[in-house]
Amino acid sequence: MDFINNHLGEFSALLVAVFWSISALAFESASRRLGSLPVNLLRLIIGFMFLSFLTFARRHMLFPVDASAQNWIWLGLSGLVGFVFGDLFLFKSFTIIGSRFSMLIMTLVPPMTAFFGWIILDEHLTLLNLAGIILTLTGIALAIFSRNSAEEKLTLKLAPSGILYALGGAVGQALGLVLSKLGLRDYDPFSATQIRVIIGIAGFAFLVTIMKRWSGVRSALKDGPGMKSLSLGAFFGPFLGVSFSLISVKFAKTGIASTIMALTPVFILLPVYFLYKHKVTLPELIGSVISVCGVALFFV
């Protein structure tokens, strides 16, 4: 029990990687039917409903009315940077350079998070921490980079705009995570997630309005199968995934937490194999083993 308590942040990050694997599959299915912008907005609204039910059961509060001004400022900024800025740029990169290369660039999130954590939070990593990060990222890159190697080669010239959008998504996710820790402090992680989601909803609602996409949102609400996938993704993403990511950064260094969370592309290999018959290659298996070894260093 002491071992679990001493590594609560790391174990929470592992759960986040599992939750995000499930939500990624659900959101992929929903996005194909409903479109990425409606999915981004509706997933946060549904996630907020789940969060409200939980916080009412736990704290007898539907809304985070007891949060301080500091909580609202930093967590709200985190929601804006992470949900709106980060996710908007990441989804845009998918359409230009594809999800495989976008996710490869997103492996820069852990070192970016460690850098922002050092600059903003004065967090210092040990040599063992750095070794774990490097080893884990190596395994993740190997697992991701080997996908569809017969169709996409390393020699392909990627559009600079796609690379920049993916880098923007990585910066948004990394900075959003650090800002979350800055605003969380001793506040309840689930209520803190509510604040991030509220600001995220406001941000996407603004985008939907200026882009005149409310008709797409209304159409999405009428799509039964699409909404089922979206609801599943919202439960494991904005509800459980984001909440446990805050628990993780509360009890672990942000660089370590983000590295473990980055295992999502590795964890997703098994369900993709059974659901979509995607062949798991030897490099992917080797990459998975290397990643797990890297994560194991965080528990030493």
HUQUIGI-V313276 format. One line per field, one symbol per residue. ss: DSSP state (@ for helix, = for strand, . for the rest). Layout:
ss=???
//
This chain:
ss=.@@@@@.@@@@@@@@@@@@@@@@@@@@@@@@@@@.@@@@@@@@@@@@@@@@@@@@@@@@.........@@@@@@@@@@@@@@@@@@@@@@@@@@@@@@@@@@@@@@@@@@@@@@@@@@@@@.....@@@@@@@@@@@@@@@@@@@..............@@@@@@@@@@@@@@@@@@@@@@@@@....@@@@@@@@@@@@@@@@@@@@@@...@@@@@@@@..@@@@@@@@@@@@@@@@@@@@@@@@@@@@..@@@@@@@@..@@@@@@@@@@@@@.....@@@@@@@@@@@@@@@@@@.
//
